[in-house]
Amino acid sequence: MATETHAVRRETAAPATGRPAMPGLLALAVLLLVLIAAPYVLYPVFVMKVLCFALFACAFNLLIGFAGLLSFGHAAFFGGAAYITAHTVKVWGLPPELGILLGTAFAATLGLAFGALAIRRQGIYFAMITLALSQMVFFMALQLKFTGGEDGIQAVPRGHLFGVIDLSQSMAMYYTVLAVFLFGFAVIWRTVHSPFGQVLKAIRENEPRAISLGYRTDHYKLMAFVLSATLAGLAGGTKAIVFQLATLTDVQWQMSGAVVLMSLLGGIGTLFGPVVGAALVVTLENYLAASNLPVPVVIGVIFVACVLLFRRGIVGEIAARFGGNRP
């Protein structure tokens, strides 16, 4: 019996090898080439928006896709970091890298506080607690003086990165955002393929069994929650610099719903799914905005169609159809 238990422990917790499969590396190489060439083909600000929301969706997917925790409050981290970054850069006069760093640190701190409270519950109770806490942040953003209320914080200067790179230039700003996205994606990639990531998957699949093997699952879930909140804050702070503003839109509950939609469309539990989902949603919002069509209704119809046709999400279904591991 002891031998069987130790075998199960090794099977559950041991990382694969830390090295992703070749299809995943190929997909990553293709994605990198596309992103490098994208600003020469598409409007750079549009692609920067896609990258910011792609990182936001990847951060959310780390929590729901690999730890099995559904949060309805991730807008608090995304928007909270945007407000802190915008305020510190505009009012305090900090350079953009320090503003983004402080916004990310704020999101991490907020994630630790929210996680410590919410992680005590599971399922719908966990989701409702995160939603309630997020709404508290929304009302604080509405009432506090430094946030600008309904006007938000506008005309945030992009400044010079490290005092050298002029971010007012579109191409310089784009490749800075690309570097931030690649850093965040690399952190998620490494986390998923680490022993920590393997334990998260074990908790997602069968938490009682993980507990019986001696893992303190609440600690692992809290660390995953904080990491997810931190990366969501990184995306929010970067977006504040790109668009030079932070508004209530960034912290309202619809933003939390949008990131859930992006992850579901692309494929929960896949690394590239949230990127595809974010690109799809942002593209629809931008290109349908000029039409007379009701954008939320169109996105809703597409979401229903994807749920019916691609139950694992677009990327998840493609990976399943071709018999490979989920990329």
Secondary structure, 3 states (H helix, E strand, C coil): CHHHHHHHHHHHHCCCCCCCCHHHHHHHHHHHHHHHHHHHCCCHHHHHHHHHHHHHHHHHHHHHHHCCCCCCCCHHHHHHHHHHHHHHHHCCCCCHHHHHHHHHHHHHHHHHHHHHHHCCCCHHHHHHHHHHHHHHHHHHHHHCCCCCHHHCECCCCCCEECCCEECCCHHHHHHHHHHHHHHHHHHHHHHHCCHHHHHHHHHHHCHHHHHHCCCCHHHHHHHHHHHHHHHHHHHHHHHHHHHCCECHHHCCHHHHHHHHHHHHHHCCCCCCHHHHHHHHHHHHHHHHCCCCCCHHHHHHHHHHHHHHHCCCCHHHHHHHHCCCCCC
